[in-house]
Amino acid sequence: MSILNRDYRNVLVLSTCQMLFGAGRSMIVLTAPLIAYGLMEEKSLATLPHALVIVGTAILTLPASLLMRRLGRRYGFAVGALIGSAGGVTCVLAIQLVDFWLFCLGTLLFGAAAGFAQHYRFAAADVASLDFRGKAISLVLAGGVAAGVLGPELANV
């Protein structure tokens, strides 16, 4: 019974991480072009920060996997969280300094953190018992569904 409790606890943590990450991603999708539009004279580049989120994700998804294989998922997710936090701080600083290119760097870092967050569902499959594995993956992905509701609401605040 304690194994089942450990499974549920781990999946709850991963699902919460998925929800928080997804909410942040929703907010960046909704707000980055608007923020960029206000930061720069050249309005045609307003969607560049959002594109850099995707580029950052693409660049770091495979290295994140290799890092987690070497150091373990816990440390890998911690590195991803640090990169994401650095991205958030960079974005806030860029807004305060009215610096478009610094904002682009922040969104690139956020995208890099997304490369780590893509592995939450795989971690759920790894930590869950065989009988619970399918449900564990579903519960983690359900965190993304919750994020789809939470993220836009937070962006409106």
C-alpha positions as CSV (number, residue, x, y, z in Angstrom):
1,M,0.0,0.0,0.0
2,S,2.9,2.4,0.7
3,I,4.1,1.9,-2.9
4,L,0.7,3.0,-4.2
5,N,0.8,6.1,-1.9
6,R,4.3,6.9,-3.2
7,D,3.1,6.5,-6.8
8,Y,0.2,8.9,-6.2
9,R,2.4,11.4,-4.4
10,N,4.9,11.4,-7.2
11,V,2.2,11.7,-9.9
12,L,0.6,14.5,-7.9
13,V,3.9,16.4,-7.9
14,L,4.5,15.9,-11.6
15,S,0.9,16.8,-12.4
16,T,1.2,20.0,-10.4
17,C,4.5,20.8,-12.2
18,Q,2.8,20.2,-15.6
19,M,-0.1,22.5,-14.6
20,L,2.1,25.3,-13.4
21,F,4.4,25.0,-16.4
22,G,1.4,24.9,-18.8
23,A,-0.2,28.0,-17.1
24,G,3.1,29.8,-17.5
25,R,3.3,28.8,-21.2
26,S,-0.3,30.0,-21.7
27,M,0.6,33.3,-20.2
28,I,3.7,33.8,-22.3
29,V,1.7,32.9,-25.5
30,L,-0.9,35.5,-24.6
31,T,1.3,38.3,-23.3
32,A,4.7,38.1,-25.0
33,P,3.6,39.6,-28.4
34,L,1.7,42.3,-26.6
35,I,4.7,43.1,-24.3
36,A,7.1,43.0,-27.2
37,Y,4.9,45.3,-29.2
38,G,5.2,47.9,-26.4
39,L,9.0,47.4,-26.0
40,M,10.1,48.1,-29.6
41,E,9.7,50.7,-32.3
42,E,9.8,48.1,-35.0
43,K,6.4,46.5,-34.5
44,S,6.9,43.7,-37.1
45,L,9.1,41.9,-34.6
46,A,6.4,41.6,-31.9
47,T,6.0,37.8,-32.4
48,L,9.8,37.1,-32.2
49,P,9.8,36.5,-28.4
50,H,7.1,33.8,-28.9
51,A,9.1,32.2,-31.7
52,L,12.1,32.1,-29.4
53,V,10.1,30.1,-26.8
54,I,9.6,27.5,-29.5
55,V,13.3,27.6,-30.6
56,G,14.4,27.3,-26.9
57,T,12.2,24.3,-26.5
58,A,13.5,22.6,-29.7
59,I,17.1,23.3,-28.8
60,L,17.0,22.0,-25.2
61,T,14.6,19.0,-25.3
62,L,17.3,16.5,-26.3
63,P,20.1,17.9,-24.1
64,A,17.6,17.9,-21.2
65,S,16.9,14.2,-21.8
66,L,20.7,13.4,-21.9
67,L,21.2,15.5,-18.7
68,M,18.4,13.6,-16.9
69,R,19.8,10.3,-18.0
70,R,23.2,11.3,-16.5
71,L,22.1,13.1,-13.3
72,G,18.6,11.8,-12.8
73,R,15.2,13.3,-13.3
74,R,15.1,15.2,-10.0
75,Y,18.3,17.1,-10.8
76,G,17.3,17.6,-14.4
77,F,13.9,19.1,-13.4
78,A,15.7,21.3,-10.9
79,V,18.0,22.6,-13.7
80,G,15.0,23.2,-15.9
81,A,13.3,25.1,-13.1
82,L,16.4,27.3,-12.6
83,I,16.6,28.1,-16.3
84,G,12.9,28.9,-16.3
85,S,13.3,31.1,-13.2
86,A,16.2,32.9,-14.9
87,G,14.0,33.4,-17.9
88,G,11.2,34.9,-15.8
89,V,13.6,37.3,-14.0
90,T,15.1,38.3,-17.3
91,C,11.7,39.1,-18.8
92,V,10.7,41.2,-15.8
93,L,14.0,43.1,-15.9
94,A,13.6,43.6,-19.6
95,I,10.1,45.1,-19.1
96,Q,11.4,47.4,-16.4
97,L,14.3,48.5,-18.6
98,V,12.1,48.6,-21.7
99,D,14.6,46.3,-23.5
100,F,13.2,44.2,-26.3
101,W,16.3,42.1,-26.9
102,L,16.6,41.3,-23.2
103,F,13.0,40.2,-23.3
104,C,13.8,38.0,-26.2
105,L,16.6,36.4,-24.2
106,G,14.1,35.8,-21.3
107,T,11.6,34.1,-23.6
108,L,14.4,32.0,-25.1
109,L,15.3,30.8,-21.6
110,F,11.7,30.1,-20.8
111,G,11.6,28.0,-23.9
112,A,14.7,26.2,-22.8
113,A,13.0,25.4,-19.5
114,A,10.1,24.0,-21.6
115,G,12.6,21.5,-23.0
116,F,12.9,20.0,-19.5
117,A,9.1,20.2,-18.8
118,Q,8.4,18.0,-21.8
119,H,9.7,15.1,-19.8
120,Y,7.1,15.2,-16.9
121,R,4.9,12.6,-18.5
122,F,7.9,10.3,-19.1
123,A,8.9,10.7,-15.5
124,A,5.4,9.7,-14.5
125,A,5.8,6.5,-16.5
126,D,9.2,5.8,-14.9
127,V,8.1,6.3,-11.3
128,A,4.7,4.5,-11.4
129,S,4.1,0.8,-10.9
130,L,3.2,-1.2,-14.0
131,D,-0.5,-1.3,-12.9
132,F,-0.6,2.4,-12.3
133,R,1.5,3.6,-15.3
134,G,-1.3,4.4,-17.8
135,K,-3.3,6.3,-15.2
136,A,-0.1,8.1,-14.0
137,I,0.6,9.4,-17.5
138,S,-3.1,10.5,-17.9
139,L,-3.0,12.3,-14.6
140,V,0.1,14.3,-15.5
141,L,-1.3,15.2,-18.9
142,A,-4.5,16.3,-17.1
143,G,-2.4,18.9,-15.4
144,G,-1.9,20.4,-18.8
145,V,-5.7,20.5,-19.2
146,A,-6.0,22.4,-15.9
147,A,-3.3,24.7,-17.2
148,G,-5.4,25.5,-20.2
149,V,-8.0,27.0,-18.0
150,L,-5.7,28.5,-15.3
151,G,-3.1,30.2,-17.7
152,P,-5.5,32.5,-19.6
153,E,-7.2,33.4,-16.4
154,L,-3.9,34.4,-14.7
155,A,-2.9,36.3,-17.8
156,N,-6.1,38.4,-17.4
157,V,-5.2,39.4,-13.9
